[in-house]
Amino acid sequence: MPLSIPLRFARSFSLARMRPTVPYFDLKPFLYGSAGDRQRIASEIDEALGPVGFIQLYNHGIEQHKVDECF
């Protein structure tokens, strides 16, 4: 028998709200910027990994053919 939740406890929700977006970061300032840039990017990445657990990186310096080999 399926579980029935009384309406007073039910909440409407959207699946879209439940799916966090994966944050993306430009690594160019980290690789070529100042110490302050590196600290800022590192802090932002650290903060982003907590709630989502994944990040996307661009301008990371890895050649596209190397990335393609991984997938």
C-alpha positions as CSV (number, residue, x, y, z in Angstrom):
1,M,0.0,0.0,0.0
2,P,1.5,3.4,-1.0
3,L,2.4,5.8,1.8
4,S,-0.1,8.7,2.0
5,I,1.0,12.0,3.4
6,P,-1.8,14.1,5.0
7,L,-2.2,17.3,3.0
8,R,-1.4,19.5,6.0
9,F,2.2,18.1,5.9
10,A,2.6,18.1,2.1
11,R,4.5,20.9,0.4
12,S,4.6,21.6,-3.3
13,F,8.1,21.5,-4.7
14,S,9.8,21.8,-8.0
15,L,12.5,19.4,-9.2
16,A,14.3,22.3,-10.8
17,R,14.8,23.8,-7.4
18,M,16.2,20.6,-6.0
19,R,18.9,20.3,-8.7
20,P,21.8,22.6,-7.9
21,T,23.8,23.9,-10.8
22,V,27.4,23.0,-11.0
23,P,29.6,26.1,-10.5
24,Y,32.3,26.9,-13.1
25,F,35.5,28.7,-12.6
26,D,38.0,30.4,-14.8
27,L,41.5,29.2,-13.7
28,K,43.4,31.8,-15.7
29,P,43.6,34.2,-12.7
30,F,44.8,31.3,-10.5
31,L,47.4,30.2,-13.0
32,Y,48.7,33.6,-14.1
33,G,47.4,36.1,-11.6
34,S,48.7,37.5,-8.3
35,A,48.8,35.7,-4.9
36,G,45.6,37.5,-4.1
37,D,44.0,36.1,-7.2
38,R,45.1,32.6,-6.3
39,Q,43.7,32.9,-2.8
40,R,40.4,34.3,-4.1
41,I,39.9,31.5,-6.6
42,A,41.0,28.8,-4.1
43,S,38.5,30.2,-1.5
44,E,35.7,30.3,-4.1
45,I,36.3,26.7,-5.2
46,D,36.5,25.5,-1.6
47,E,33.2,27.2,-0.8
48,A,31.5,25.8,-4.0
49,L,32.6,22.2,-3.3
50,G,30.6,22.1,0.0
51,P,27.0,22.3,-1.2
52,V,27.5,20.7,-4.7
53,G,30.6,18.5,-4.5
54,F,31.5,19.2,-8.2
55,I,32.9,22.1,-10.1
56,Q,33.7,22.9,-13.8
57,L,37.0,24.5,-14.8
58,Y,37.9,26.4,-17.9
59,N,41.1,28.1,-19.0
60,H,42.8,25.4,-17.0
61,G,45.7,25.0,-19.5
62,I,45.1,21.3,-20.3
63,E,45.1,20.7,-24.0
64,Q,41.8,19.7,-25.5
65,H,43.1,16.5,-27.0
66,K,44.2,15.4,-23.5
67,V,40.7,16.2,-22.1
68,D,39.2,14.2,-25.0
69,E,41.3,11.2,-24.2
70,C,39.7,11.0,-20.8
71,F,36.2,10.8,-22.1
